[in-house]
């Protein structure tokens, strides 16, 4: 077993239409053991090759890699405490028994908020009622935040784990309120630029529209046909709620090529080991430790950990590993003590979302990767 098997598995998956294309980087400590780009960037309107430089819609990897790191910076600076109640910032949030929800609850997905709501339909309805250019506007973003503040809980805080986009929408809103700047600017100035990430960032649809800008199509891996937009999404966020809110939101909207995902993850691993002053080791370790508030929850703070027997990480990652998946076909898994990072970016939703074959492929690939690492010198 070795890297040839990893390469063959990716090529076979593309042949079997698991995804049009994939970019993979495998790291152990400061050494990249494997990197490669496979298959197609796009299938429609024409087939084009995928490259290591291709920029992907990271989908929910936004949660740990952008919003989660931004929250860590604020905690480090004493501007936010994990045990603070959300009502400290958003006084109206306390309605319907939400007064005891803390920022820790949001990060650990045990706030009790629902997993998802189709806010984009409400935004579309407002536009039909006469609010011109409301879709993908800053006003629509505030409209959705107000709706989340009025949301009812599905369970009391810290009693059940519900993976919820709403949690990270609120965290993104909190970052913006505390810092007085937008989430994309904060991440650019405090995370991406300091780490030398030149391509990673959000696509502000409101700004693109006002300046009549178009994304450079060849840079991006397109995602699926969107009924709301009536086109294939390319260079703008796939998630409809994030789109309706203008593309800069805490739960989705980050774009990056695979090498920059690896670079950011490696910096966090270095922080965990006390080898970087970007963030304190104790803070990263707290965020990467499985939260004990809810029995049987696999969630740490902003990160998931392997589910016993059924994890997308496969069989070889330890219970101390952390990772996350993205709806568009992205994933990252990290073994902190062994300093292993596996970054896999795919566009499995292109051109249709109903392709679920990646569920079975992810654990298979991660097993092959970990077995190849064991044989690496």
N, C-alpha and C positions, 0 to 999 in steps of 0.2 A: 504494500500500500504506500501511496505517496502523492505528490502533487499531480502526477499524470492522471490519477484516478479522480482528483478534484476537477481537473480540466475536462476530463471525459464526462463526468456527471453534469457539469454545466452545459456542455455541448449537447448531451442527450436530452436534457431538460428543455433546451431551446427547440430542439427537433420535435419534442413531444408537445410543444406549445404551452409549456408551463408559464413562460414569459417570453416576450420578443427578444429581450436582451438582459444582460447582467454585468455588473462591475463588482469585483471582489478584491479586497485588500486584507491580508492576514499578517498580523504583527506579533512578535514576541520581543518584549522590551524594546530596545532601540533599533531592532532589525526587522525590516519588512521581509517576511519569508516567501510571500506570494502576492502577486497582483496581476490582474488580467481583466480585459473587457471582451465580452462575448456577445454574438448575435447582433440584433438590430436595435437602433435607436428608435426608429419609427417603422410602422408597416403601412400606414395610410397618411397622406395620399400616395406616398411612395415609400419603398423600403430603403432605409439608409443605415449605414453601419454605426454601431455604438463604440465609443472610445472611452478611455479612462478619464478624459476631460469632460465627458458629457455631464450636464447638470441635471440632477433629479429633484423632483418634488418629494421631499423627505417625509411629508405627511406627519404622522404622530411622533416621529423622531424629533420634531420641533419641541415637544414637551421636555425631554431631558436635556437636549443639546442647546437649546436657546433659552426657553423660559426657566427651566430648572437651574441652569448655570447663572442666569440673571438673578434669580432668587437667592442663590448661594452668595453672590457678591453683596447683595443687600443685607443678608444675615451677617456676613463677615464685617460689614461696616456698621453694624448696630442699627440699621434703619428699619429692620424688620425682625421680629422674633417669631419662631415657629409656633409658639404657644399663644401668640396674639390672636384674638378673635377677629374674624373678618369684619365685624361691625365697627372695629376701630377705624377702618378706612371708609367703609360703606355703611352708613347708619341705617339706611332703609333695608339692608339685607336681612336684618333680624326678624322680619315678619314671618309668620307661619312657623315659629319655633326654631328658626335658624340662628338664634343669638349665640349658641354655644359652639358653632362651627369655627375651627381655627385654621390657620394656614397649614399646619401640619396635617390636618384632616384632608385638605385639598390635595396636598402633595402625595399623600398615601392612599388616595382614592377611597377614603372612608368617611366623606362628609355627609353621605346620605342623599346627595343630589342625584337626579336621574342621569343615566348614561348619555343621553342625547335628546335633543329636541330639534324639529325642522324649522329653526328660526328663519331660514332663508325664504320659506313660504310666506311668513308674516311680512318680511321685508318686501317681497314681490307684491303682496296684496296692498301694502301701503303705497307702493309706486302706482299700482293700477288705480288707486283712489285719488291720484293727482299729485303725489310728491315726486316731482320731476327729477330724474337722475338720482333717485334715492338708493337704488341698488349699488352696492360696492362703494358707498360713501362713508365719510366719518360720522354723519348723522345716523346712518343705519347701524354703525358700530355701537353708538351710544344707545340706540333703540334696543339692540339685543342685550346689552349690559343691563339696562333697566328691566328687561324681561327676566333675566337670570336672577336679579335681586328679588324679584317677586315670586320666584319659583318655589314650589312646595317640596319638602324632603320626601323621599321614598322610604327612608329609614332614619332612626336617630343617629347622630354622629357616633363614630367609632364602634358601631355594632355589626356592620357588614361591609364588605368590599364591593364597590360598584365602580368599575372603570368608567370614568366620566369625562367627556370633553368639557363639560361646564366647569369642572374644577380648574382646568388650565386656562380657560377663557378668563375666569376670575383672577387667577394668578397673573396673567398678562396684564389685565386691567390694573391690578395692584402695583405691578412694577412701573407702569406708566404714571400712576398717580403719585407714587412716592418720589420718582425721579424727575417728574415734570417733563419728560420727553417720551417719544414713541418707542415701542419695544424694538422696532427694527434699528433705530438709531442707537439705542443703548447697546444692543448686541453688536452692532458694527463697531462702535467706538470702544467698548469695554471688553469684548470677547474676540471677535473675528480679526480686526486689524492688529491688536497686540500679539495675536498668535500667528500672524502672517497669512491669514485665510483671505485671499483676494476675491474669491468668487462666491463664497457662502453669504447668504442673506435672504431677506424677504423681498417679495415683489409687491410694492405698494401700487395696487391697481388704481386707486384714486389719483395718485401722482402721475402714473402712466397715462391715464385718461386726460387729465388736465393739460399735460404737455404733449399730448398726441404722439406718444412713443409706442413703439412696437418691440416686443422681445426679438432677439436674434434667434430665429427658429433653429438654426443648426446647433446652437449651444445646448438645447434642452431636450430631454426625453419626454415626448408627449404622453398624456395619460388617456382618459376615456372620453367618449362622447358625452357631453353634459346636456341633459334635456332643458335645463334652465337657460343655458347660454346658446343652445342649439349649434354646438360646434365641438370639435375635439379640443380639450384643454391643452394649451402649449405655452409654457412660460408664465402661467398664472395658476394659482393654487387649485387643485382638484376639488377639495372639500367645499361643498356648497355654502355651508355656514361661514367659513373663512372668506370665501369669495364675496358673499353678501356684505361682510363687514370690511371689505376693502383689501383683504389679503395679509394684513399684519395683525395676527391674533396669537394668543398663547398656546393654542392646542394644535395648530397646523399653519403652514405657510412658509416654512424654511426650505430653501433650495441650496444644494451643494453638490459638488462632484465627490466621488468616493475617497480620493486621497485626502480631501479636506475633512471629511467625516473621521477618517482614521487619525488625522493630525490632532483634531480637537479631543477625541477619545484618549489618545496617547498622553496629551497634556493632563487630562483628569487622572489617568493612571499614575503619572509622575507626581501629581499632587497627593494622591492617596498614599504614595510611598514616601512622602516628605522630600521629594527631589525637585519640587518646583514651588515658587512662592506665589504662583497665580492664585491659588486658594489654599487655605490651611488643611493639612492632612486630616485633622480631627473632624473638620466640617464635611469633607468629602466622604470620610468613613461613616459619618452619621447618616448622610444621604444614601449611601450604598448598603446600609444595614437594613435587613428586613424589618419593617415596622411591626411592633408587637401589639398594637392597639386592638387589632381584630384577629381572633383565632383563625388559623388556616389561610389567612391572606398571604399571597406571595409578594405583595408590593413593598418596596422600599419607598424612599421619598423621590418621586418623579421617575423612578426606575422599577422595572419588574425583576423578579428572580425566577430561576427555573421551577416550573411546576413538576412535582414528582411524577415521573413516568410518562408525561405527555408534553414536555416542553419543546418549543420550536428550537431550542438550543441543542437538542439531541441528548445522548446518553452520557457524554463525557465532561460536560461542564459541572463544576461543583455547586453545592447549595449556596455558596458565597458569591457566585457569579451574579452579574447584573446585566440587564439588556432591555431592549424595547423593540417593538415592531411598528411598522407604518403601513397604513391601508394600501398605499400604492404599490407595495411589494418591497419595501425597505426594511432593513433590520440591522441591529448591532448587538453583539454579545461580548462581554468583557470578563476575563478571569483576573481579578485584581492582584492576587498574591503572586501569580505566575506571570503577570504583565502580558497577557494574551488579549488581543483585540481582533475581532472578526467583523468586518464591515461589508455588508452585502446590499447593494442597491439594484433593484430591478424595476421595470415598468409593467408589472404583471397585469395592470388594469387596462393596458392599451391593446386594442382599441375598445375593449368591453370589460366592464367591471365584474361580470359574472364568472370570471376565470379563477377558480379556487384551488387549482392544482398545486400552488406553492405551499399550501398547508402541509402536504406530505413531503415536499421536496426539502424544505428548510431543515428539519432534523436530520435527514439523510446527508445533506451537504455538510452540516456542522459536525456530524460524526466523522466524515471523511477528512475534514479539515483538522480536527483534533488528533486523529490517528496519524495524519501526515506530520503534524507538529511533533508528535512523539518520536518520529523517526528522523527529524531534522537534527543536524549537528549543533 
